[in-house]
Amino acid sequence: MGSEKLFITIKDGAWHDLSELAAEIEIPIDKLIECARDLCDKGIIEYQEDTQRMKIEPKWEILLPDED
């Protein structure tokens, strides 16, 4: 999976629609949903299953590298 692309994209701290995000980072939506659930369980992101949106938890934003 394009985890580097995922984290670069969500580093901004904004809410991201999973279907748009899946298309942008070129992975199947079902894989992204699975990943979102897992990352949410680990406290890395917030995931709204009803709206299919995710955003990174603010405490993790500073640990991600800046996009070059």
Secondary structure, DSSP 4 states (H G I P E B T S, - for coil): --HHHHHHHHTT---EEHHHHHHHHT--HHHHHHHHHHHHHTTSEEEETTTTEEEE-HHHHTTSPPP-
